């Protein structure tokens, strides 16, 4: 297919209301060539994460959304529209389920068999739920993570020296981060590191990915020369310069070589598409032969990919042994390396238990919004509104300011920040007021990544090492999806696999439209309180004291944690 999809801009509706125009525009925005990795294949990001199962299904979804009434609900099964039902105005306009398989069948070979027969598709997280906003979508979380890494490094130094850090905002200045993968998700890493004042060397086998990140401002420069890349990255570290350098190469080979050469690396992670072995290029196969090799012998390709992943993870463990801060960034590379026989694959932690869980206990997570008008001025206005709502949050102010200066929009203008329980709805209600008053030229959609505090069960990422051992219990995202449906979200999705792969996660998403109406305000006041509230609830149940404090301070009822004599 050679179709260029771009979402409509402005205030002229192509659907019957903004409640259906919004999912229509966001679906189309996912496939905008400035947003999607391979729009001709309907792939948005993550190697195989699609917005729709086929072009025939895409066209049917578009036709249906343009005629859908505000008391009807469209059901989408793994990227294919399968039914329209009479519901009511509080019900979601779209309900989506992607990639969900019964337990014993939840394997990559079975999924690929079904996919080949046209019966399912991989939805990733925000690809199949139509709320991907380009690389910025993961940038905020990556920025938060590397900020936490900076605090961890400062704490280690202070501990060795027997003193307090004395730094109100630790940074990565004077450090070098090594990472792999510069695609749709991994492409956020270089900018997130430099926004935290560090130097970074990022490796990718595909030169076009690195070139694209330079073009859209996420990467400063790249080279095909190992020696040149190392010299530039180390010079930036020694000068205390925030600089990102890309290197075209296979991460397994490059990580090994950097370790052997004793390059002074301080932080190591990875965001290649290791969750799907067919999306990780093994050592010895040329990029040009990638697709044909994977299709010709998927089992052999998987084995070779896992062996290469084991080499990369072994090098990461080697850096940790030398004193570097090393963490898994949620792509299942440790498990794939373990399957290849590397017995130290889990020697380093995942990023959530290492850095993010305290934020999850407060219901903090990704809060994103997009301007359906297509006008960047609407995002500038909402940026100002967020800063006015939370004037004492210096961390948030720094992020919003830097994002406004450094982040280029992809597709519809959008923004993301991390807000917590009893905070998100304040922003949502303010946006709705701005639409009603004309401060914004058109409605905005408000959603999030599925990587949130209460919307996912993922033992290799969000729910790794839970305090009560409940890592694999998937009731929580199911409850989250049900509650968001009951609360009035505009569309709700329930997926399997995400960024860690088939058999390894269940996760839910929600999106709500601020169209300036009183009904929208009522829905926002419920959805944007209840959604992050499930994260606090989940962590209270798991035994986290901070979550219990937040629940009590902010009025969240958790029956098993209430006094027995409550009247």
PLY file of the C-alpha trace (Angstrom):
ply
format ascii 1.0
element vertex 567
property float x
property float y
property float z
element edge 566
property int vertex1
property int vertex2
end_header
0.00 0.00 0.00
1.10 3.54 -0.71
-1.36 5.59 1.26
-0.52 8.70 3.22
-2.76 9.03 6.26
-2.97 12.29 8.16
-5.58 13.28 10.71
-7.90 16.18 9.82
-7.15 19.50 11.49
-9.39 22.38 12.47
-12.97 22.42 13.70
-14.85 20.88 10.78
-16.22 17.51 11.81
-16.03 14.43 9.60
-17.87 12.35 12.21
-21.18 13.10 13.95
-19.67 14.59 17.13
-16.32 15.25 18.80
-16.82 12.08 20.82
-16.38 10.07 17.62
-14.24 12.55 15.71
-11.59 12.17 18.43
-10.95 8.42 18.06
-11.10 8.84 14.28
-8.40 11.54 14.28
-6.23 9.68 16.77
-6.41 6.45 14.76
-5.34 8.40 11.68
-2.66 10.23 13.65
-1.14 6.88 14.66
-0.53 6.20 10.96
0.77 9.66 10.06
4.14 9.14 8.30
5.68 11.58 10.78
4.48 9.35 13.63
4.45 5.70 12.56
7.51 3.51 11.98
6.07 1.66 8.97
2.72 3.24 8.10
2.37 1.29 4.85
2.29 -1.89 6.96
0.00 -0.27 9.57
2.90 -0.62 12.06
3.09 2.27 14.50
6.05 1.24 16.68
7.67 -1.66 18.52
8.42 -3.74 15.44
4.90 -5.10 14.93
2.55 -2.84 16.94
-0.33 -2.04 14.60
-3.17 0.48 14.59
-5.46 -1.84 12.59
-5.29 -5.45 11.43
-5.49 -4.73 7.70
-6.26 -1.86 5.36
-9.70 -3.35 4.82
-10.28 -3.29 8.59
-8.89 0.24 8.83
-11.29 1.49 6.16
-14.20 -0.20 7.94
-13.24 1.41 11.25
-13.10 4.84 9.61
-16.49 4.36 7.91
-18.03 3.24 11.19
-16.62 6.10 13.26
-17.93 8.68 10.83
-21.49 7.38 11.28
-21.41 6.27 14.92
-24.00 7.92 17.19
-23.37 9.17 20.72
-25.42 6.31 22.18
-23.59 3.59 20.22
-20.40 1.65 20.93
-18.03 0.14 18.35
-16.24 -3.08 19.33
-12.78 -3.69 17.86
-11.22 -7.15 18.14
-7.47 -7.06 17.47
-7.68 -4.26 14.97
-10.88 -5.39 13.23
-14.29 -3.74 13.78
-16.68 -6.54 14.69
-19.89 -4.90 15.92
-21.83 -1.75 16.79
-24.25 -1.83 19.73
-26.78 0.56 21.23
-25.50 1.69 24.65
-25.85 5.20 26.15
-24.06 8.55 26.19
-21.99 7.64 29.27
-20.70 4.45 27.64
-17.40 4.43 25.70
-17.75 5.08 22.00
-15.12 2.40 21.30
-14.06 -0.72 23.19
-10.85 -2.38 22.00
-9.26 -5.75 22.81
-5.90 -6.65 21.25
-3.74 -9.77 21.16
-5.49 -11.51 24.06
-4.92 -15.27 24.12
-5.94 -17.96 26.64
-3.04 -18.85 28.93
-1.85 -22.16 27.48
-1.96 -20.67 23.96
-0.20 -17.42 24.86
3.07 -18.11 23.03
4.79 -16.37 20.14
4.50 -19.35 17.76
0.75 -19.65 18.37
0.23 -15.92 18.10
2.15 -15.78 14.83
0.12 -18.69 13.44
-3.11 -16.87 14.24
-1.74 -13.59 12.93
-0.74 -15.24 9.66
-4.30 -16.51 9.30
-5.61 -12.96 9.70
-7.26 -13.61 13.06
-5.36 -11.24 15.34
-2.72 -8.51 15.46
-0.20 -7.17 17.95
-1.42 -3.93 19.52
1.65 -2.99 21.59
0.38 -0.45 24.13
-0.67 2.79 22.45
-0.52 1.64 18.82
-3.64 -0.51 18.89
-5.40 1.84 21.30
-4.97 4.92 19.07
-3.22 7.23 21.54
0.40 7.10 20.34
1.83 10.62 20.03
5.25 9.83 18.60
8.48 9.49 20.51
7.42 12.21 22.97
4.91 9.69 24.35
7.65 7.75 26.09
10.02 10.71 26.51
8.49 11.96 29.74
8.70 8.55 31.41
12.24 8.12 30.11
13.13 11.57 31.43
11.66 10.60 34.82
13.60 7.34 34.83
16.95 8.91 34.02
16.26 11.57 36.64
15.82 8.74 39.15
19.05 7.16 37.88
20.81 10.47 38.55
19.48 10.44 42.12
20.66 6.85 42.55
24.16 7.72 41.34
24.29 10.75 43.63
23.22 8.56 46.52
25.94 6.01 45.78
28.62 8.71 45.69
27.33 10.25 48.90
27.25 6.84 50.56
30.86 6.15 49.66
31.86 9.56 51.00
29.68 9.33 54.10
27.74 12.52 53.43
24.39 13.80 52.25
24.21 14.64 48.56
23.55 18.31 49.18
22.08 18.46 45.68
18.44 19.48 45.30
18.33 18.21 41.74
20.91 15.52 40.97
21.78 15.36 37.29
23.71 13.11 34.92
26.29 15.79 34.19
29.72 14.25 33.78
28.36 10.76 33.14
28.11 8.56 30.04
25.06 6.39 29.41
25.22 3.45 27.01
22.03 2.09 25.49
20.67 0.28 22.45
17.63 0.77 20.23
16.62 4.10 18.67
13.23 3.17 17.23
9.79 4.46 18.19
10.23 3.84 21.92
14.00 3.76 22.30
14.33 6.97 20.31
13.35 8.92 23.42
16.47 7.84 25.29
19.11 10.22 23.92
17.02 13.33 24.51
15.92 12.12 27.96
19.57 11.71 28.97
20.65 15.09 27.64
17.65 16.76 29.29
19.14 15.36 32.50
22.51 16.93 31.51
24.30 13.68 30.61
26.20 12.30 27.63
24.85 9.22 25.87
26.00 6.70 23.28
23.09 4.90 21.59
23.53 1.93 19.24
21.12 0.85 16.51
21.52 -1.55 13.58
19.26 0.57 11.37
20.87 3.81 10.19
17.50 5.23 9.10
16.29 5.22 12.71
19.28 7.23 13.88
18.90 9.63 10.96
15.23 10.13 11.79
16.01 10.93 15.43
18.58 13.53 14.35
16.02 15.02 11.99
13.34 15.33 14.68
15.70 16.63 17.36
15.92 13.61 19.65
19.55 12.80 18.77
22.41 15.25 18.26
24.54 13.26 15.82
25.42 9.78 14.63
28.26 7.98 12.89
29.11 4.59 11.41
32.60 4.64 13.00
33.04 2.90 16.36
36.20 4.87 17.15
34.61 8.17 16.22
31.47 7.50 18.28
33.45 6.51 21.37
35.75 9.53 21.08
32.81 11.94 20.78
30.85 10.37 23.64
33.80 10.18 26.04
34.81 13.77 25.21
31.28 14.94 26.06
31.38 13.05 29.36
34.74 14.52 30.32
33.60 18.04 29.40
30.38 17.67 31.39
28.48 18.29 28.15
24.92 17.13 27.49
25.48 15.37 24.17
23.94 12.38 22.39
25.90 10.30 19.89
24.42 7.52 17.77
26.41 4.59 16.40
25.27 2.31 13.59
26.02 -1.22 14.77
24.69 -4.34 16.41
24.26 -3.75 20.15
25.45 -7.25 21.05
28.79 -6.70 19.32
29.20 -3.05 20.29
28.41 -3.60 23.99
30.98 -6.41 24.12
33.62 -4.27 22.45
33.01 -1.29 24.71
33.36 -3.53 27.75
36.59 -5.07 26.44
37.96 -1.60 25.64
37.16 -0.44 29.18
35.24 2.60 27.93
34.22 4.65 31.01
30.48 4.00 31.00
28.43 5.00 34.07
24.91 3.87 33.13
23.78 0.99 30.89
20.36 -0.01 29.64
18.63 -1.07 26.40
15.40 -0.47 24.47
15.78 -2.64 21.40
12.63 -4.56 20.39
13.84 -7.59 22.32
10.30 -8.44 23.43
9.79 -9.99 19.98
12.87 -12.00 18.89
11.96 -11.49 15.22
12.37 -7.73 15.80
15.93 -8.08 17.21
18.60 -8.51 14.53
21.05 -11.31 15.35
24.78 -10.85 14.89
25.79 -11.98 11.40
22.60 -11.03 9.54
22.56 -7.89 7.44
19.83 -5.29 7.97
18.78 -5.67 4.34
18.15 -9.40 4.90
16.31 -8.97 8.20
12.72 -9.43 7.05
13.41 -12.27 4.62
15.54 -14.17 7.15
12.87 -13.89 9.84
10.12 -15.02 7.47
12.15 -17.91 6.00
13.06 -19.51 9.34
11.35 -17.86 12.33
12.47 -20.56 14.79
16.09 -20.40 13.68
15.99 -16.61 13.65
14.54 -16.59 17.18
17.32 -18.86 18.43
20.00 -16.68 16.84
18.38 -13.49 18.18
18.30 -14.90 21.71
21.94 -15.92 21.48
22.83 -12.35 20.45
20.69 -10.96 23.27
22.58 -13.20 25.69
25.84 -11.67 24.47
24.47 -8.17 24.97
23.09 -8.93 28.44
26.36 -10.59 29.43
28.15 -7.37 28.50
25.62 -5.38 30.53
26.33 -7.59 33.55
30.04 -7.04 32.91
29.53 -3.28 33.12
27.61 -3.77 36.37
30.47 -5.82 37.76
32.72 -2.85 36.99
30.47 -0.52 38.98
28.07 0.93 36.40
24.38 1.54 37.14
22.62 -1.06 34.98
18.91 -1.69 34.53
16.44 -3.47 32.24
14.18 -0.94 30.52
11.21 -3.24 30.19
11.75 -5.03 26.87
12.20 -8.60 28.22
15.82 -8.78 27.10
16.80 -10.47 30.38
14.26 -13.26 29.91
15.27 -13.75 26.28
18.91 -14.00 27.39
17.93 -16.51 30.07
16.13 -18.60 27.45
19.39 -18.61 25.50
21.16 -20.11 28.52
22.79 -17.10 30.18
22.42 -17.83 33.90
23.17 -14.29 35.15
20.51 -12.62 33.01
18.64 -11.27 36.04
21.73 -9.94 37.81
20.47 -6.39 37.26
16.96 -5.08 38.09
14.12 -3.75 36.01
13.61 0.00 35.99
10.28 -0.03 37.83
11.42 -1.71 41.07
14.72 0.14 40.85
13.39 3.66 40.32
9.68 4.13 39.58
7.65 2.20 42.15
7.59 5.04 44.73
5.89 7.19 42.07
3.40 4.42 41.32
2.46 4.33 45.01
1.23 7.91 44.61
-0.73 7.08 41.46
1.80 9.01 39.39
2.17 8.10 35.77
1.88 9.26 32.17
-0.80 11.87 31.51
-0.88 12.82 27.83
-3.06 15.02 25.67
-3.32 15.96 21.99
-4.79 19.02 20.29
-7.41 17.86 17.80
-7.19 21.27 16.15
-3.67 20.54 14.97
-2.67 23.99 16.24
0.55 24.10 18.32
-0.83 27.21 20.05
-3.38 24.99 21.80
-0.59 22.93 23.35
1.26 26.08 24.38
-1.91 27.24 26.13
-2.36 23.93 27.94
1.32 23.96 28.96
0.74 27.30 30.66
-2.43 26.00 32.30
-0.62 22.98 33.78
2.08 25.17 35.25
-0.55 27.46 36.76
-2.34 24.49 38.31
0.79 23.10 39.97
2.99 26.16 40.66
5.05 24.53 43.40
6.12 21.49 41.36
9.59 22.55 40.19
10.24 19.17 38.54
7.08 19.49 36.45
7.95 23.09 35.53
11.40 22.04 34.36
9.94 19.27 32.21
7.20 21.39 30.62
9.67 24.19 29.92
12.24 21.88 28.35
9.60 20.01 26.35
8.28 23.27 24.97
11.80 24.26 23.89
13.19 20.96 22.66
10.41 18.58 21.62
9.27 18.61 18.02
5.69 17.51 17.48
4.99 14.43 15.36
1.53 14.46 13.82
-1.08 16.24 15.93
0.56 18.53 18.51
0.64 16.81 21.89
2.18 16.90 25.32
2.79 14.50 28.17
3.69 14.89 31.83
3.48 12.71 34.92
0.66 13.52 37.34
-0.72 11.56 40.27
-3.91 10.63 42.07
-6.19 13.66 42.63
-4.08 15.72 40.20
-4.95 14.49 36.69
-8.60 15.49 36.84
-7.64 19.07 37.74
-5.78 19.38 34.45
-8.57 17.65 32.55
-11.25 19.92 33.94
-9.16 23.00 33.18
-8.68 21.87 29.58
-12.42 21.33 29.25
-13.06 24.86 30.54
-10.57 26.21 28.01
-12.40 24.49 25.16
-15.73 25.87 26.40
-14.39 29.42 26.70
-12.61 29.41 23.35
-9.12 29.58 24.86
-8.50 26.39 22.87
-9.62 26.31 19.25
-10.91 22.71 19.40
-11.31 19.84 21.86
-8.38 17.86 23.22
-8.05 14.15 23.89
-6.59 13.04 27.21
-5.07 9.59 27.60
-1.98 7.84 28.82
0.48 5.10 28.13
-0.57 1.69 29.46
2.62 1.86 31.53
0.81 3.25 34.55
0.53 2.46 38.21
-2.69 0.43 38.17
-3.33 -0.58 34.58
-0.87 -3.39 33.96
0.31 -6.78 35.15
3.82 -7.35 33.80
6.24 -9.40 35.92
9.25 -8.30 33.85
8.39 -4.61 34.02
5.66 -2.68 35.88
4.87 -5.39 38.44
8.32 -6.90 38.83
9.23 -7.71 42.45
5.96 -6.58 44.05
6.21 -6.54 47.83
3.58 -9.27 48.25
4.74 -11.46 45.35
1.67 -10.69 43.23
3.69 -9.85 40.11
1.71 -12.05 37.69
-1.83 -11.47 38.96
-3.72 -9.89 36.07
-6.98 -9.00 37.84
-5.76 -5.42 38.31
-5.69 -4.26 34.66
-9.03 -5.99 34.08
-10.52 -4.04 36.97
-8.95 -0.86 35.64
-10.56 -1.33 32.21
-13.94 -2.17 33.75
-13.82 0.87 36.05
-12.85 3.25 33.23
-15.72 1.87 31.16
-18.11 2.44 34.04
-16.73 5.92 34.71
-17.34 7.35 31.24
-14.10 7.09 29.28
-14.49 7.80 25.56
-12.61 4.67 24.56
-11.12 1.84 26.59
-8.69 -0.88 25.53
-7.42 -4.14 26.98
-4.26 -5.64 25.50
-1.86 -8.54 25.91
1.90 -8.45 25.34
2.81 -4.77 25.06
6.50 -3.98 25.24
7.47 -7.28 26.89
5.93 -9.82 24.54
3.27 -12.51 24.25
2.60 -14.32 27.51
4.22 -11.65 29.66
1.68 -8.89 30.32
-1.95 -7.79 30.41
-2.55 -4.05 30.25
-5.37 -1.54 29.87
-5.74 1.97 28.49
-8.29 4.75 28.48
-8.83 7.99 26.57
-11.33 10.75 27.31
-12.34 13.77 25.24
-12.53 17.28 26.68
-15.03 18.86 24.30
-16.13 21.76 26.51
-19.49 20.29 27.51
-20.87 19.80 31.01
-21.19 16.08 30.30
-17.50 15.88 29.45
-16.66 17.63 32.71
-18.68 15.08 34.68
-16.92 12.21 32.93
-13.48 13.76 33.38
-14.11 14.25 37.10
-14.69 10.51 37.43
-12.31 8.94 34.92
-9.24 11.00 35.78
-9.70 10.35 39.50
-10.64 6.69 39.28
-8.02 5.67 36.71
-4.91 6.61 38.77
-6.82 5.64 41.91
-6.61 2.02 40.82
-2.83 2.35 40.99
-2.90 3.56 44.57
-5.39 0.82 45.43
-3.22 -1.84 43.82
-0.15 -0.77 45.80
-2.08 -0.51 49.05
-3.18 -4.08 48.51
0.43 -5.12 47.89
1.50 -3.64 51.23
3.27 -0.40 50.33
3.16 2.07 53.21
3.42 5.12 50.95
0.38 4.01 48.96
-1.56 3.54 52.19
-0.61 7.07 53.27
-1.71 8.51 49.91
-5.04 6.66 50.05
-5.78 7.99 53.54
-4.57 11.53 52.81
-6.54 11.86 49.56
-9.72 10.05 50.48
-9.46 6.78 48.56
-11.58 4.04 50.16
-9.81 0.69 50.38
-12.21 -1.59 52.35
-9.60 -3.96 53.80
-7.62 -0.97 55.07
-10.54 0.81 56.73
-11.37 0.74 60.46
-13.83 -2.04 61.17
-16.20 0.30 63.02
-16.60 2.63 60.00
-20.22 3.85 59.96
0 1
1 2
2 3
3 4
4 5
5 6
6 7
7 8
8 9
9 10
10 11
11 12
12 13
13 14
14 15
15 16
16 17
17 18
18 19
19 20
20 21
21 22
22 23
23 24
24 25
25 26
26 27
27 28
28 29
29 30
30 31
31 32
32 33
33 34
34 35
35 36
36 37
37 38
38 39
39 40
40 41
41 42
42 43
43 44
44 45
45 46
46 47
47 48
48 49
49 50
50 51
51 52
52 53
53 54
54 55
55 56
56 57
57 58
58 59
59 60
60 61
61 62
62 63
63 64
64 65
65 66
66 67
67 68
68 69
69 70
70 71
71 72
72 73
73 74
74 75
75 76
76 77
77 78
78 79
79 80
80 81
81 82
82 83
83 84
84 85
85 86
86 87
87 88
88 89
89 90
90 91
91 92
92 93
93 94
94 95
95 96
96 97
97 98
98 99
99 100
100 101
101 102
102 103
103 104
104 105
105 106
106 107
107 108
108 109
109 110
110 111
111 112
112 113
113 114
114 115
115 116
116 117
117 118
118 119
119 120
120 121
121 122
122 123
123 124
124 125
125 126
126 127
127 128
128 129
129 130
130 131
131 132
132 133
133 134
134 135
135 136
136 137
137 138
138 139
139 140
140 141
141 142
142 143
143 144
144 145
145 146
146 147
147 148
148 149
149 150
150 151
151 152
152 153
153 154
154 155
155 156
156 157
157 158
158 159
159 160
160 161
161 162
162 163
163 164
164 165
165 166
166 167
167 168
168 169
169 170
170 171
171 172
172 173
173 174
174 175
175 176
176 177
177 178
178 179
179 180
180 181
181 182
182 183
183 184
184 185
185 186
186 187
187 188
188 189
189 190
190 191
191 192
192 193
193 194
194 195
195 196
196 197
197 198
198 199
199 200
200 201
201 202
202 203
203 204
204 205
205 206
206 207
207 208
208 209
209 210
210 211
211 212
212 213
213 214
214 215
215 216
216 217
217 218
218 219
219 220
220 221
221 222
222 223
223 224
224 225
225 226
226 227
227 228
228 229
229 230
230 231
231 232
232 233
233 234
234 235
235 236
236 237
237 238
238 239
239 240
240 241
241 242
242 243
243 244
244 245
245 246
246 247
247 248
248 249
249 250
250 251
251 252
252 253
253 254
254 255
255 256
256 257
257 258
258 259
259 260
260 261
261 262
262 263
263 264
264 265
265 266
266 267
267 268
268 269
269 270
270 271
271 272
272 273
273 274
274 275
275 276
276 277
277 278
278 279
279 280
280 281
281 282
282 283
283 284
284 285
285 286
286 287
287 288
288 289
289 290
290 291
291 292
292 293
293 294
294 295
295 296
296 297
297 298
298 299
299 300
300 301
301 302
302 303
303 304
304 305
305 306
306 307
307 308
308 309
309 310
310 311
311 312
312 313
313 314
314 315
315 316
316 317
317 318
318 319
319 320
320 321
321 322
322 323
323 324
324 325
325 326
326 327
327 328
328 329
329 330
330 331
331 332
332 333
333 334
334 335
335 336
336 337
337 338
338 339
339 340
340 341
341 342
342 343
343 344
344 345
345 346
346 347
347 348
348 349
349 350
350 351
351 352
352 353
353 354
354 355
355 356
356 357
357 358
358 359
359 360
360 361
361 362
362 363
363 364
364 365
365 366
366 367
367 368
368 369
369 370
370 371
371 372
372 373
373 374
374 375
375 376
376 377
377 378
378 379
379 380
380 381
381 382
382 383
383 384
384 385
385 386
386 387
387 388
388 389
389 390
390 391
391 392
392 393
393 394
394 395
395 396
396 397
397 398
398 399
399 400
400 401
401 402
402 403
403 404
404 405
405 406
406 407
407 408
408 409
409 410
410 411
411 412
412 413
413 414
414 415
415 416
416 417
417 418
418 419
419 420
420 421
421 422
422 423
423 424
424 425
425 426
426 427
427 428
428 429
429 430
430 431
431 432
432 433
433 434
434 435
435 436
436 437
437 438
438 439
439 440
440 441
441 442
442 443
443 444
444 445
445 446
446 447
447 448
448 449
449 450
450 451
451 452
452 453
453 454
454 455
455 456
456 457
457 458
458 459
459 460
460 461
461 462
462 463
463 464
464 465
465 466
466 467
467 468
468 469
469 470
470 471
471 472
472 473
473 474
474 475
475 476
476 477
477 478
478 479
479 480
480 481
481 482
482 483
483 484
484 485
485 486
486 487
487 488
488 489
489 490
490 491
491 492
492 493
493 494
494 495
495 496
496 497
497 498
498 499
499 500
500 501
501 502
502 503
503 504
504 505
505 506
506 507
507 508
508 509
509 510
510 511
511 512
512 513
513 514
514 515
515 516
516 517
517 518
518 519
519 520
520 521
521 522
522 523
523 524
524 525
525 526
526 527
527 528
528 529
529 530
530 531
531 532
532 533
533 534
534 535
535 536
536 537
537 538
538 539
539 540
540 541
541 542
542 543
543 544
544 545
545 546
546 547
547 548
548 549
549 550
550 551
551 552
552 553
553 554
554 555
555 556
556 557
557 558
558 559
559 560
560 561
561 562
562 563
563 564
564 565
565 566
